[in-house]
């Protein structure tokens, strides 16, 4: 019996973790009405970090599996598949660039710009210390590497009446 448990310990721990997570999820969902909005933000933070870490693993896993699959093919078949992939990529890139140029000409993004006074009002943040620390940790685990280079996650509090609502947005820095 102990040999069987030792041999299947990882599987048993995984299944028990899933069952415990489902039970905890149901318990927290039932008690959700008694929670303040701030407590919900703190519980959601852990799940948000977990999903960000999973998202950051997707691209490296896909690329490595494609490289391994192409490496296992014979050279003549790999050359033809590689050439078709490059042609397909170039065609879709050209189509995307043409579509982007047409949409920019038609929509004219940024033409209804805001004045400097409005930008100063937007740059003032109403935020607490825990929000700043959670934003720091969120920025340490970006969903992908490109987003990490171009965007920063910031939290802003908006007070409609007496309730504080947490508004999340991605701030783009030039």
C-alpha positions as a LaTeX table, in Angstrom:
\begin{tabular}{lrrr}
\hline
Residue & $x$ (\AA) & $y$ (\AA) & $z$ (\AA) \\
\hline
Unk1 & 0.00 & 0.00 & 0.00 \\
Unk2 & 2.76 & 2.49 & 0.91 \\
Unk3 & 4.67 & 1.60 & $-2.27$ \\
Unk4 & 1.59 & 2.37 & $-4.36$ \\
Unk5 & 1.08 & 5.68 & $-2.55$ \\
Unk6 & 4.72 & 6.61 & $-2.97$ \\
Unk7 & 4.64 & 5.73 & $-6.66$ \\
Unk8 & 1.46 & 7.75 & $-7.31$ \\
Unk9 & 2.07 & 10.59 & $-4.84$ \\
Unk10 & 2.25 & 13.33 & $-7.49$ \\
Unk11 & $-1.01$ & 12.23 & $-9.09$ \\
Unk12 & $-2.77$ & 11.98 & $-5.73$ \\
Unk13 & $-1.50$ & 15.39 & $-4.63$ \\
Unk14 & $-2.57$ & 16.94 & $-7.94$ \\
Unk15 & $-6.09$ & 15.49 & $-7.71$ \\
Unk16 & $-6.42$ & 16.50 & $-4.05$ \\
Unk17 & $-5.22$ & 20.02 & $-4.90$ \\
Unk18 & $-7.84$ & 20.31 & $-7.65$ \\
Unk19 & $-10.58$ & 19.09 & $-5.31$ \\
Unk20 & $-9.43$ & 21.50 & $-2.57$ \\
Unk21 & $-9.37$ & 24.38 & $-5.08$ \\
Unk22 & $-12.89$ & 23.63 & $-6.26$ \\
Unk23 & $-14.15$ & 23.42 & $-2.68$ \\
Unk24 & $-12.40$ & 26.66 & $-1.73$ \\
Unk25 & $-13.85$ & 28.36 & $-4.82$ \\
Unk26 & $-17.39$ & 27.35 & $-3.88$ \\
Unk27 & $-16.90$ & 28.45 & $-0.27$ \\
Unk28 & $-15.48$ & 31.84 & $-1.30$ \\
Unk29 & $-18.23$ & 32.36 & $-3.86$ \\
Unk30 & $-20.93$ & 31.71 & $-1.23$ \\
Unk31 & $-19.29$ & 34.19 & 1.16 \\
Unk32 & $-18.73$ & 36.79 & $-1.58$ \\
Unk33 & $-21.72$ & 38.93 & $-0.60$ \\
Unk34 & $-20.26$ & 39.51 & 2.87 \\
Unk35 & $-16.93$ & 40.75 & 1.51 \\
Unk36 & $-15.89$ & 44.33 & 0.95 \\
Unk37 & $-14.71$ & 45.29 & $-2.50$ \\
Unk38 & $-11.16$ & 45.69 & $-1.21$ \\
Unk39 & $-11.09$ & 42.09 & 0.09 \\
Unk40 & $-12.27$ & 40.82 & $-3.30$ \\
Unk41 & $-9.38$ & 42.71 & $-4.94$ \\
Unk42 & $-6.87$ & 41.02 & $-2.63$ \\
Unk43 & $-8.23$ & 37.53 & $-3.36$ \\
Unk44 & $-8.40$ & 38.21 & $-7.10$ \\
Unk45 & $-4.76$ & 39.38 & $-7.06$ \\
Unk46 & $-3.39$ & 35.85 & $-6.48$ \\
Unk47 & $-5.44$ & 34.41 & $-9.33$ \\
Unk48 & $-4.40$ & 37.27 & $-11.60$ \\
Unk49 & $-0.73$ & 36.55 & $-10.94$ \\
Unk50 & $-1.22$ & 32.85 & $-11.63$ \\
Unk51 & $-2.93$ & 33.57 & $-14.97$ \\
Unk52 & $-0.22$ & 36.04 & $-15.96$ \\
Unk53 & 2.46 & 33.41 & $-15.31$ \\
Unk54 & 0.56 & 30.84 & $-17.38$ \\
Unk55 & 0.16 & 33.31 & $-20.25$ \\
Unk56 & 3.87 & 34.07 & $-20.23$ \\
Unk57 & 4.65 & 30.35 & $-20.70$ \\
Unk58 & 2.46 & 29.88 & $-23.79$ \\
Unk59 & 4.71 & 31.47 & $-26.41$ \\
Unk60 & 7.96 & 29.70 & $-25.41$ \\
Unk61 & 6.13 & 26.35 & $-25.30$ \\
Unk62 & 4.65 & 26.84 & $-28.77$ \\
Unk63 & 7.96 & 27.94 & $-30.29$ \\
Unk64 & 9.90 & 25.07 & $-28.75$ \\
Unk65 & 7.32 & 22.50 & $-29.87$ \\
Unk66 & 7.40 & 23.89 & $-33.43$ \\
Unk67 & 11.19 & 23.76 & $-33.50$ \\
Unk68 & 11.15 & 20.18 & $-32.20$ \\
Unk69 & 8.52 & 19.13 & $-34.74$ \\
Unk70 & 10.35 & 20.68 & $-37.69$ \\
Unk71 & 13.65 & 19.24 & $-36.46$ \\
Unk72 & 12.20 & 15.74 & $-36.53$ \\
Unk73 & 11.13 & 16.02 & $-40.20$ \\
Unk74 & 13.40 & 15.10 & $-43.09$ \\
Unk75 & 15.23 & 17.94 & $-44.86$ \\
Unk76 & 13.28 & 17.96 & $-48.13$ \\
Unk77 & 9.92 & 18.13 & $-46.35$ \\
Unk78 & 11.21 & 20.73 & $-43.88$ \\
Unk79 & 12.40 & 22.98 & $-46.69$ \\
Unk80 & 9.02 & 22.93 & $-48.42$ \\
Unk81 & 7.11 & 23.52 & $-45.18$ \\
Unk82 & 9.51 & 26.28 & $-44.17$ \\
Unk83 & 9.17 & 28.02 & $-47.54$ \\
Unk84 & 5.38 & 27.85 & $-47.36$ \\
Unk85 & 5.42 & 29.18 & $-43.81$ \\
Unk86 & 7.62 & 32.13 & $-44.79$ \\
Unk87 & 5.43 & 32.96 & $-47.80$ \\
Unk88 & 2.29 & 32.72 & $-45.65$ \\
Unk89 & 3.84 & 34.93 & $-42.97$ \\
Unk90 & 4.92 & 37.55 & $-45.50$ \\
Unk91 & 1.48 & 37.63 & $-47.15$ \\
Unk92 & $-0.37$ & 38.00 & $-43.87$ \\
Unk93 & 2.06 & 40.71 & $-42.74$ \\
Unk94 & 1.57 & 42.68 & $-45.97$ \\
Unk95 & $-2.22$ & 42.36 & $-45.64$ \\
Unk96 & $-2.07$ & 43.51 & $-42.01$ \\
Unk97 & 0.08 & 46.54 & $-42.90$ \\
Unk98 & $-2.22$ & 47.55 & $-45.75$ \\
Unk99 & $-5.29$ & 47.15 & $-43.56$ \\
Unk100 & $-3.62$ & 49.14 & $-40.78$ \\
Unk101 & $-2.74$ & 52.01 & $-43.12$ \\
Unk102 & $-6.27$ & 52.12 & $-44.55$ \\
Unk103 & $-7.83$ & 52.14 & $-41.07$ \\
Unk104 & $-5.48$ & 54.89 & $-39.84$ \\
Unk105 & $-6.38$ & 57.05 & $-42.82$ \\
Unk106 & $-10.11$ & 56.46 & $-42.32$ \\
Unk107 & $-10.35$ & 56.65 & $-38.52$ \\
Unk108 & $-7.59$ & 59.21 & $-37.86$ \\
Unk109 & $-6.76$ & 58.09 & $-34.32$ \\
Unk110 & $-5.58$ & 60.83 & $-31.97$ \\
Unk111 & $-7.19$ & 63.64 & $-33.94$ \\
Unk112 & $-9.53$ & 64.46 & $-31.03$ \\
Unk113 & $-6.61$ & 64.92 & $-28.69$ \\
Unk114 & $-6.82$ & 66.23 & $-25.16$ \\
Unk115 & $-5.35$ & 69.49 & $-23.95$ \\
Unk116 & $-2.37$ & 69.74 & $-21.58$ \\
Unk117 & $-4.63$ & 70.65 & $-18.65$ \\
Unk118 & $-6.71$ & 67.53 & $-19.16$ \\
Unk119 & $-3.55$ & 65.42 & $-19.37$ \\
Unk120 & $-2.32$ & 66.82 & $-16.03$ \\
Unk121 & $-5.67$ & 65.93 & $-14.43$ \\
Unk122 & $-5.42$ & 62.42 & $-15.84$ \\
Unk123 & $-1.86$ & 61.94 & $-14.59$ \\
Unk124 & $-2.78$ & 62.55 & $-10.94$ \\
Unk125 & $-3.45$ & 59.18 & $-9.35$ \\
Unk126 & $-5.55$ & 58.40 & $-6.32$ \\
Unk127 & $-4.05$ & 55.17 & $-5.05$ \\
Unk128 & $-3.18$ & 53.36 & $-1.83$ \\
Unk129 & 0.06 & 51.69 & $-0.76$ \\
Unk130 & $-1.25$ & 48.11 & $-1.18$ \\
Unk131 & $-2.35$ & 48.99 & $-4.73$ \\
Unk132 & 1.13 & 50.27 & $-5.53$ \\
Unk133 & 2.75 & 47.09 & $-4.17$ \\
Unk134 & 0.32 & 44.86 & $-6.09$ \\
Unk135 & 1.03 & 46.84 & $-9.28$ \\
Unk136 & 4.76 & 46.32 & $-8.72$ \\
Unk137 & 4.29 & 42.55 & $-8.42$ \\
Unk138 & 1.91 & 42.48 & $-11.42$ \\
Unk139 & 4.52 & 44.28 & $-13.53$ \\
Unk140 & 7.09 & 41.66 & $-12.51$ \\
Unk141 & 4.94 & 38.96 & $-14.19$ \\
Unk142 & 3.78 & 40.31 & $-17.55$ \\
Unk143 & 1.51 & 38.18 & $-19.76$ \\
Unk144 & 4.12 & 38.35 & $-22.54$ \\
Unk145 & 7.56 & 39.84 & $-23.11$ \\
Unk146 & 6.44 & 42.40 & $-25.69$ \\
Unk147 & 3.84 & 43.75 & $-23.30$ \\
Unk148 & 6.48 & 43.98 & $-20.58$ \\
Unk149 & 8.60 & 46.21 & $-22.82$ \\
Unk150 & 5.75 & 48.48 & $-23.91$ \\
Unk151 & 3.20 & 48.69 & $-21.10$ \\
Unk152 & 3.02 & 49.17 & $-17.37$ \\
Unk153 & 0.11 & 48.14 & $-15.17$ \\
Unk154 & $-1.31$ & 50.84 & $-12.88$ \\
Unk155 & $-4.30$ & 50.95 & $-10.55$ \\
Unk156 & $-6.47$ & 54.02 & $-10.12$ \\
Unk157 & $-9.21$ & 54.42 & $-7.54$ \\
Unk158 & $-12.45$ & 56.10 & $-8.59$ \\
Unk159 & $-14.86$ & 57.20 & $-5.87$ \\
Unk160 & $-18.49$ & 57.35 & $-7.05$ \\
Unk161 & $-20.37$ & 58.36 & $-3.90$ \\
Unk162 & $-19.23$ & 56.44 & $-0.83$ \\
Unk163 & $-18.05$ & 53.21 & $-2.50$ \\
Unk164 & $-14.50$ & 52.87 & $-3.76$ \\
Unk165 & $-14.22$ & 51.01 & $-7.03$ \\
Unk166 & $-10.95$ & 49.74 & $-8.34$ \\
Unk167 & $-10.26$ & 50.57 & $-11.95$ \\
Unk168 & $-7.40$ & 48.79 & $-13.69$ \\
Unk169 & $-5.76$ & 50.00 & $-16.84$ \\
Unk170 & $-2.62$ & 49.54 & $-18.83$ \\
Unk171 & $-0.56$ & 52.70 & $-19.22$ \\
Unk172 & 1.53 & 52.96 & $-22.35$ \\
Unk173 & 4.79 & 54.85 & $-22.09$ \\
Unk174 & 6.55 & 56.11 & $-25.21$ \\
\hline
\end{tabular}
